[in-house]
Amino acid sequence: MSPIKGISEVIRLPRLGKIRLGIKKENEECVSYPVPTDYFVCPDEVKKIFGEKPKELRIMFPTENGEQWASQYLRCYSASRGLICRGDGETALSRITPKLGQSILPSGLEEVDCNPLNCAYYKKGQCRRVMNLQFLLPDCPGFGVYQLDTTSFHSMKNINSALTFIRGVCQRVSMIPLSLQLVEQEVQPEGWCKTAHVLRLTCSHSLTEIQRYAQIPPGQALLLPPPDSEAPDDLFPEETSGNTDTGTIQDKEKKRLELWTRIKSKIWHFDIQNAQIANWFAKNTNLTVGLPDFEPPVPPAKFSVAVLSLFCDSIDRYAGR
């Protein structure tokens, strides 16, 4: 099947909803105005996972193309026409202004010079820098991205700096577990010092863990349980039969990671609780383990292949398989 030029190569990420940095209130004259919050204003499905007023979200970026999910431009909006101009400080694409007496607005765009210092819209505050940040919320249901918009210089600087650092450490940014936070920061708009809430991108895992996670192919970072309920034939490694000398370190680490991914999926799928996990490990091992121990993307060193295999087998029996 041949592609259609201008259509087949256009790929859009499905958007599930918007996350905001403020709410709207009304004054005595019933005129609405925005009010910033110190938490993320989220859709209901996100609140079920992160709470009513979360200040931190666990996110992933879907691709390596930052232009897809971190678009940053000077944008000017009209109440009746939406986005009417988008520029980078040198060149802009602007909607064609209708001529006098013209009743139908043309939908075309024209390239114009973009200089904020000489732009009447920018001086009036109608044109502002905007970052459209789109990301996955792997803990939430649905297949798509959520969008968060910000006009904060400090938020953009924090996000861009963090992305540069992550690329340097991991050689990629896609499908890496990250934390998007709303934090207090001292800023000086127009020379006045004040405290504002800005975005910060970080990671809750250690540098060693995140580098190991970066070695996982992006397509395997969010593996879901397979539809087949039968356990694979090679579920139990040779260590459980008493032969602990076979297999290289790389093979063991690969097996640990496979078991780790499978167990985390089963915990989520069967809604296994913290107390159940703690009781099993207290009864069958000498380890103190709870649900938070299964949050890292890679298994901590205290989990051997044998222990993970036994635990995985126990989950299968618990599920009635």
N, C-alpha and C positions, 0 to 999 in steps of 0.2 A: 504494500500500500504506500503510495507516494505521499509525502508531507505537503501540506498547504502552506505556502510562504506567508509569513506574518501571523499564522495561527498555530501550526503544529509545534513550532519551537518556543512558543510562549508558555511558560510554566508558572502557575501561581500556587502558592501554599494556601490550603483552605484555612480560613480564619474562624475560630470557634467563639471568640468574644473579645472584649476589651477590658483591660485593667487600668484604672484611673488613679491619679494622684491627688484627687480632691473631690468635693461634692458641690452641688449648687444650692444656694439659699436665696430667699427672696426678702427684699426690704419692705418697708411700709407701703411703698407704691407698687408692690407686686412685681418688681423688676428683679430678675434672677441675676446672681453674680457668683463666680467661682470662689470657693474657699479651700485652701490646701489642707491636707490631712497628714498626720504622722504615721499613716498606715496605707496599705494598698486597698483600694476600693475594688472589690472583686465580684464576679458573677456568683450565683448561688452554688454552682457545682464546684467552684474553686474554694468557696468558704467551707464547704463540707470537709475539705482536706486540710486546709491551712487555718481555719478559724474565721471568726467574724471580722477581725481587724489585724490581719497578718502584717508583719514588718519584714518578713523574709519569705522568699519563694524559691523552691528548688526547680531549676530550669535547665534546658539544653537548647543549643542552637542546631537547627536541622541540616544546614549545609555549610560549605566553606565560602560561599559567596556572600560576603557581608552586605553587599548592596541589596540583597533580597530581604534581609531581616534587621538591618541597622541603617536604614536610609537617613541621610542627614543633609538637609537643604534649607535655604531661606525660602519660606513659604508665605504667600499672601492669599487670604481667603475672602470671599464675598458671601454675604448672607443669602443671596439669591442664586449665585452661580457656583458656589463651592470654591475649590482651589482655582485661582485665576493666574497665578504666577509661581514658578519654582526656579530658583537660581542657586549658583554656587559662589556668588560674590564677584564673578567676572562675567558670566553669561547666564541668561535665563530664558526659559520657555514661557511665554505669556499668551493667554487667550486673546484672540484678535478682538479689539474694541469695535463695537458696532458703529457705523457711520450715522450721522445725524439723520433722523427720520426713518432709519432701518428698523423694522419691527421684529425680524427674525435674527436671533443672535447666531453668528457663525460659530461652528464648533472647532475651527482650526486653531493652530498654534503658530506663533512667530517667534523667532529668536531675537532677543534684545540684549542690550548691555545691562549688566547687573552690578551696581555700585551702591552699597548701603548708605554711603556718605551723601550721595546725591538723590536718593530715592525718597519721594514724598511719603509713600506708604510705610517705609521703614521708620522714618522720623515720627510718623503718627502712631507707630506701634501696631499697624495693621499687618506688616510683614515682619516675621520673626524666624529665628533659627528653630528648627524642629527636628528631633530625632524620632523616627518611627521604629521602635524596637519590637521585634516579633520573635517569639520563642516557644518551645514546647514545654508543657508541664507534664512530665512523665507520670506523676502520681494521679493525675486527673483523667477521667474517662474522655474518650473522643480522639479522633485522628485529625490533628491540625494544630494551628498556632494561636496564641493569644497576643494581642498587640497592646503596647503601652507607649504613649506619646509623652515627650518631655521637651520643654523649651529651655531648660536649665543648662547654662554653660558648664557648670561644675559637674552635673550629672553626665553630660556628654564626654567631658574630659576624663572622668573616672572610668566610664565604660570603655572608651577607646584605649586608655592606658592599660586596663586589665586585659583586654583582648590581645594587645601587643605582647604582653607578658605571657599569656597562656599559649599563644602561638610559638613563642620562643622556647617554652618548656616542653610542650606537647607536640609541636610541629603541626598542630591542627586545632580547631575549636569546635568542630561539629561533633555532636553526641558525647560531649564531655560533661559530667555532672557538675553544675555550678550553682551558686547561691546569689540571687538578686536581693539586695537589702535596701531598705529605706532608712538612712541614718542621719544624725545631726552633723552639720558641718558649719564652721564659721566662714561667712562670705562677706564681701564688701561691695555690694552694688552701689554705684554712684558714690563711692568713697565712704559709705556708712557701714560700720561693722554690725552684723546681726547673725543670728543662728537660723539656718534654713535646713529643711529636710531634702536630701539629695540621694540619688541612686549610687549604689556601690556594688560592683560585681566581684565576687570572691569564690572561694571553694572551702568547704568544710573538711576536706580530706587532706592528709599530709602530702607533701611534695612527692614522696616516694610512691604513695598509693595512686596519685593522679597520673604519674608517668607510666605506671604499670597499666592503668586503665586506658591510657592513650594508645597502648599497643593492641588493644582489642579493635578489630575492624569496626568502623562506624555502623555497619549494617547489623552487627551482633550486639550492639550496646543495649538494646531494649528487647531482647528475646522474650517472647511470650511462651507459655507452656504449649507443647504440641497438642493437636486435637486427639491424637491417639493416646488412650489411657494406659496402655501397656508400657511397663518399664523396659528400657533397652536391655539387650542381652549382656552388654558390657557394663552394667550398673556397678558391679562390685570389682574394685581393682585387686591386683594380686596381693596387696598388703594384708587384706582381710583373711587370706588363706594361710598366712604365716610366712610368705615369701616376701620379705621386706628389702631384699637386695636387688631386685630386678627393676628395670626402668631407669631412665636418666632423670636428672633433676628437672629438666625441661618437660619431660613427659608427666611427671608428678604435678608440676605447677599447672600444666594444661588441664590435667584431670581435676585438680582442685578448683580451677576456674569454671570448668564445665559443671561440676557438682554445685558450686556456689550459685551460679546463674539459675540452675534448675531448682534449687532449694528456695531461693528468694521468690521465684515465680510461684512455687507451690504455697509458700507462706501467704502470699498475697491472694492467690486463687481460693484457698480454703479458709482464709481469714483466721489463721492461727494466732492465738493471743500470747502475750508476754509470759503469763503464768504457766501456760502449757510448755513453752520452750524452756523456761527456767526449771520446771519440774523434771523434764526429760533429761536435761544435761546433768542435773543434780543426782538423778537416779542411775544414769548410765555412764557418766564420766566424772572426772574430778575437776571439771571446768565450771565456772560461774558465768552463765550466758543468759542473755535476755534478748528481747526483740530489737533493741537499738544496736546490738552487735551485728545485725544483718543489714545495716544501712550502708556500709562502705561498698564501693563498686567491686572491690576485690577482697578475697578472704584474708582476714588477719592471720598471722603466723600460728596462733594457738590452735587453729582448726586444721587437723591433719586430714589426709585423704580418707583414712579409715573411719574417723569420726563423722565426717561429712557423709560418707557412704551409708553408715548405719542410721544416721539421722534421716537421710533421704528415704531409706527403706522403711523406717518407722512412720514417716508421713504417708507413704503409700498404703501401709496397713491401716493407719488411722482413717484414711479416705475410703477404706473398704475395697481396695484393689486387690 
